[in-house]
């Protein structure tokens, strides 16, 4: 059974002081939850402070982005090693905002995925189609390309730790979201594509998250789908009460 992952992506929000206040209150709210993996991706400036507060908990910390080179003259970038040094165990790779706003290509995503594995980080590789691509019935074609190119030269052994996040770009921050049935169809396709790219056992172990206007009101039904293994949460993760509710609602149903 795949353990669900509920991940918070704070994007460009929260000062260090605000991040500390959130984390202090949030960890108390979810301390009793053990059947969900929780990940928080704060801004770089707050990462070490958040990681220190979560040191003796089961909540992990992720970087929101990084550059694939280990070091060098790359002004404004951070490396995977810098993320681990600041306390991160995960890293978001290829988020739609990185692709859409900053021109990140599938080749760049692949370089980051491989660098993450090489540095001991668990990559949360984001894939997803835009509204125009969806309306042109290109969703599955786009996902096939992103998965295939994103995992080029990645071994099946490495990919057992991989987390994939399906983000329909048209649903991020819009209040719109895929129905549970739509999400399941796409997630099942992604898992099939992972099986083709890697192997059945590895594809069965990879967690595939849904990201796109996830809220306390819809996360339970989404997470109940066979191939939906949790959520990557944006705006609703900025409030510690809301995010704690999402974590609680995203837990596996009792057997």
PAKE-789636 format. One record per residue (C-alpha): residue in three letters; x, y, z; residue number from 1. Coordinates in Angstrom, 3 decimals. Layout:
% PAKE-789636
  resn         u         v         w  resi
   Ala         X         Y         Z   NUM
...
//
This chain:
% PAKE-789636
  resn         u         v         w  resi
   Unk     0.000     0.000     0.000     1
   Unk     1.322     3.419    -0.954     2
   Unk     1.437     5.881     1.929     3
   Unk    -0.281     9.144     0.903     4
   Unk     1.735    12.348     0.689     5
   Unk     0.235    15.754     1.447     6
   Unk     2.654    18.502     0.441     7
   Unk     2.388    22.265     0.993     8
   Unk     3.888    24.633    -1.556     9
   Unk     3.980    28.100    -0.019    10
   Unk     5.407    29.663    -3.190    11
   Unk     6.510    33.288    -2.598    12
   Unk     4.723    33.687     0.725    13
   Unk     5.724    34.026     4.401    14
   Unk     8.592    35.806     6.093    15
   Unk    10.763    33.841     8.497    16
   Unk     8.654    35.057    11.415    17
   Unk     5.424    34.044     9.690    18
   Unk     6.853    30.650     8.752    19
   Unk     7.901    30.003    12.351    20
   Unk     4.441    30.922    13.661    21
   Unk     2.743    28.645    11.122    22
   Unk     5.065    25.701    11.724    23
   Unk     4.860    25.930    15.508    24
   Unk     1.062    25.821    15.466    25
   Unk     0.737    23.325    12.613    26
   Unk     3.002    20.650    14.078    27
   Unk     0.831    20.542    17.192    28
   Unk    -2.323    20.112    15.122    29
   Unk    -1.009    17.093    13.207    30
   Unk     1.247    15.432    15.765    31
   Unk    -1.196    12.529    16.150    32
   Unk    -1.310    11.761    12.410    33
   Unk     1.038     8.956    11.412    34
   Unk    -0.548     7.446     8.290    35
   Unk     0.224    10.358     5.951    36
   Unk     3.587    11.768     4.898    37
   Unk     3.542    15.548     5.292    38
   Unk     5.915    17.809     3.370    39
   Unk     6.234    21.591     3.593    40
   Unk     8.007    23.669     0.938    41
   Unk     8.740    27.116     2.436    42
   Unk    10.597    29.906     0.638    43
   Unk    14.380    29.519     0.736    44
   Unk    14.767    32.264     3.333    45
   Unk    12.656    30.347     5.866    46
   Unk    13.792    26.813     5.083    47
   Unk    16.360    26.366     7.849    48
   Unk    14.066    27.863    10.494    49
   Unk    11.215    25.563     9.447    50
   Unk    13.500    22.529     9.289    51
   Unk    14.793    23.192    12.798    52
   Unk    11.242    23.339    14.158    53
   Unk    10.409    20.052    12.431    54
   Unk    13.621    18.252    13.356    55
   Unk    12.026    15.795    15.804    56
   Unk     8.768    15.341    13.886    57
   Unk     7.691    13.233    10.924    58
   Unk     7.084    16.315     8.781    59
   Unk     9.584    16.790     5.959    60
   Unk    10.854    19.939     4.260    61
   Unk    11.166    20.527     0.520    62
   Unk    12.829    23.104    -1.646    63
   Unk    10.563    24.782    -4.185    64
   Unk    13.232    24.721    -6.885    65
   Unk    16.986    24.419    -7.392    66
   Unk    19.641    24.426   -10.116    67
   Unk    21.125    21.171   -11.345    68
   Unk    24.795    22.126   -11.111    69
   Unk    26.561    21.477    -7.806    70
   Unk    28.127    24.953    -7.705    71
   Unk    29.315    27.718    -9.972    72
   Unk    28.698    31.208   -11.300    73
   Unk    24.900    30.989   -11.352    74
   Unk    23.741    34.174    -9.653    75
   Unk    20.462    33.813    -7.801    76
   Unk    20.360    30.005    -7.907    77
   Unk    20.720    27.387    -5.164    78
   Unk    22.018    23.841    -5.513    79
   Unk    20.586    20.551    -4.303    80
   Unk    23.402    20.361    -1.754    81
   Unk    22.405    23.775    -0.405    82
   Unk    18.854    22.486     0.052    83
   Unk    19.986    19.436     1.999    84
   Unk    22.324    21.611     4.046    85
   Unk    19.333    23.783     5.002    86
   Unk    17.356    20.718     6.101    87
   Unk    15.424    19.691     2.994    88
   Unk    14.777    16.053     2.116    89
   Unk    12.547    16.746    -0.911    90
   Unk    12.505    19.174    -3.827    91
   Unk     9.713    20.298    -6.134    92
   Unk    10.844    20.006    -9.754    93
   Unk     9.170    21.394   -12.860    94
   Unk     6.255    23.161   -11.186    95
   Unk     3.918    24.652   -13.792    96
   Unk     4.861    28.171   -12.699    97
   Unk     8.512    27.382   -13.349    98
   Unk     7.575    26.033   -16.773    99
   Unk     5.120    28.797   -17.701   100
   Unk     6.731    31.881   -16.145   101
   Unk    10.418    31.024   -16.292   102
   Unk    10.638    28.898   -19.426   103
   Unk    11.726    25.679   -17.744   104
   Unk    11.899    22.899   -20.329   105
   Unk    11.497    19.136   -20.032   106
   Unk    15.266    18.879   -20.490   107
   Unk    15.837    21.191   -17.522   108
   Unk    13.337    19.232   -15.450   109
   Unk    15.204    16.023   -16.239   110
   Unk    18.538    17.572   -15.230   111
   Unk    17.005    18.588   -11.903   112
   Unk    15.419    15.192   -11.294   113
   Unk    18.771    13.484   -11.844   114
   Unk    20.586    16.038    -9.673   115
   Unk    18.034    15.528    -6.906   116
   Unk    18.587    11.772    -6.864   117
   Unk    22.365    12.252    -6.988   118
   Unk    22.171    14.517    -3.935   119
   Unk    19.847    12.288    -1.928   120
   Unk    16.781    14.477    -2.380   121
   Unk    13.367    13.048    -3.236   122
   Unk    12.089    14.868    -6.313   123
   Unk     8.424    15.833    -6.555   124
   Unk     8.224    16.018   -10.342   125
   Unk     5.301    18.112   -11.571   126
   Unk     3.514    17.409   -14.833   127
   Unk     0.328    18.817   -16.326   128
   Unk    -1.414    20.429   -19.264   129
   Unk    -2.506    23.997   -19.903   130
   Unk    -6.108    24.954   -20.669   131
   Unk    -5.322    25.283   -24.379   132
   Unk    -3.734    21.841   -24.428   133
   Unk    -6.685    20.350   -22.598   134
   Unk    -9.218    21.914   -24.971   135
   Unk    -7.191    20.567   -27.893   136
   Unk    -7.420    17.050   -26.387   137
   Unk    -3.654    16.959   -25.907   138
   Unk    -3.622    16.157   -22.175   139
   Unk    -2.314    12.598   -22.451   140
   Unk     0.171    13.492   -25.182   141
   Unk     1.597    16.292   -23.048   142
   Unk     1.839    14.044   -19.993   143
   Unk     3.530    11.276   -21.992   144
   Unk     6.184    13.734   -23.175   145
   Unk     6.747    15.245   -19.739   146
   Unk     7.059    11.859   -18.017   147
   Unk     9.272    10.313   -20.696   148
   Unk    11.633    13.273   -20.994   149
   Unk    11.572    14.083   -17.294   150
   Unk    12.743    10.570   -16.411   151
   Unk    15.373    10.141   -19.128   152
   Unk    18.436     8.320   -17.735   153
   Unk    16.709     7.783   -14.373   154
   Unk    17.041     4.203   -13.156   155
   Unk    14.171     2.129   -11.829   156
   Unk    15.992     1.883    -8.498   157
   Unk    16.181     5.669    -8.217   158
   Unk    12.559     6.075    -9.290   159
   Unk    11.229     3.971    -6.406   160
   Unk    11.605     7.188    -4.353   161
   Unk    10.050     9.405    -7.022   162
   Unk     6.902    11.423    -6.336   163
   Unk     4.940    12.718    -9.321   164
   Unk     2.459    15.581    -8.977   165
   Unk    -0.198    15.994   -11.641   166
   Unk    -1.120    19.668   -11.894   167
   Unk    -3.744    20.588   -14.452   168
   Unk    -2.458    24.108   -15.045   169
   Unk    -5.989    25.368   -15.688   170
   Unk    -6.942    24.399   -12.116   171
   Unk    -4.084    26.036   -10.190   172
   Unk    -5.298    28.962    -8.144   173
   Unk    -8.470    29.254   -10.222   174
   Unk   -10.926    27.565    -7.894   175
   Unk   -11.536    24.982   -10.645   176
   Unk   -10.383    21.434   -10.206   177
   Unk   -10.611    18.117   -11.978   178
   Unk   -13.407    15.891   -10.779   179
   Unk   -12.293    12.799    -8.843   180
   Unk   -13.135    10.665   -11.888   181
   Unk   -11.085    12.918   -14.181   182
   Unk    -8.180    12.871   -11.751   183
   Unk    -8.295     9.076   -11.498   184
   Unk    -8.287     8.671   -15.278   185
   Unk    -5.232    10.880   -15.675   186
   Unk    -3.394     9.409   -12.679   187
   Unk    -3.984     5.882   -13.983   188
   Unk    -2.540     6.954   -17.321   189
   Unk     0.517     8.466   -15.616   190
   Unk     1.088     5.248   -13.683   191
   Unk     0.802     3.253   -16.908   192
   Unk     3.333     5.580   -18.513   193
   Unk     5.659     5.116   -15.526   194
   Unk     5.338     1.368   -15.968   195
   Unk     6.354     1.668   -19.612   196
   Unk     9.274     3.967   -18.779   197
   Unk    10.467     1.962   -15.774   198
   Unk     8.740    -1.264   -14.763   199
   Unk     5.510    -2.424   -13.116   200
   Unk     6.927    -2.774    -9.599   201
   Unk     8.479     0.695    -9.604   202
   Unk     5.364     2.285   -11.089   203
   Unk     3.328     0.631    -8.350   204
   Unk     5.531     2.177    -5.674   205
   Unk     5.632     5.734    -7.046   206
   Unk     3.208     8.147    -5.381   207
   Unk     1.222    10.301    -7.822   208
   Unk    -0.273    13.415    -6.215   209
   Unk    -3.011    15.724    -7.442   210
   Unk    -2.430    19.481    -7.414   211
   Unk    -4.938    22.109    -8.434   212
   Unk    -7.219    24.082    -6.092   213
   Unk    -7.091    21.352    -3.436   214
   Unk    -9.169    22.243    -0.366   215
   Unk   -10.466    20.511     2.776   216
   Unk   -13.801    20.048     0.984   217
   Unk   -12.457    18.057    -1.977   218
   Unk    -9.275    16.314    -0.833   219
   Unk   -10.984    13.260     0.691   220
   Unk   -12.854    12.316    -2.475   221
   Unk    -9.778    12.968    -4.616   222
   Unk    -7.504    10.913    -2.356   223
   Unk    -9.997     8.061    -2.314   224
   Unk    -9.295     7.354    -5.983   225
   Unk    -7.181     4.254    -6.617   226
   Unk    -4.255     6.025    -8.271   227
   Unk    -4.366     9.342    -6.393   228
   Unk    -1.811     9.183    -3.580   229
   Unk    -2.309    12.563    -1.933   230
   Unk    -2.035    16.193    -2.922   231
   Unk     0.306    19.071    -3.677   232
   Unk    -1.434    22.044    -2.080   233
   Unk    -0.857    25.701    -2.892   234
   Unk    -3.073    28.492    -1.571   235
   Unk    -4.948    26.363     0.941   236
   Unk    -1.647    25.401     2.597   237
   Unk    -0.901    28.969     3.676   238
   Unk    -3.320    28.735     6.612   239
   Unk    -2.290    26.209     9.249   240
   Unk    -5.875    25.332    10.182   241
   Unk    -6.854    24.737     6.553   242
   Unk    -3.750    22.695     5.789   243
   Unk    -4.195    20.573     8.926   244
   Unk    -7.750    19.819     7.785   245
   Unk    -6.456    18.797     4.359   246
   Unk    -3.928    16.461     5.972   247
   Unk    -6.628    14.907     8.151   248
   Unk    -9.093    14.553     5.270   249
   Unk    -6.437    13.112     2.962   250
   Unk    -5.702    10.160     5.231   251
   Unk    -6.396     6.623     3.968   252
   Unk    -9.919     5.367     4.547   253
   Unk   -10.211     2.729     7.299   254
   Unk   -10.040    -0.803     5.933   255
//
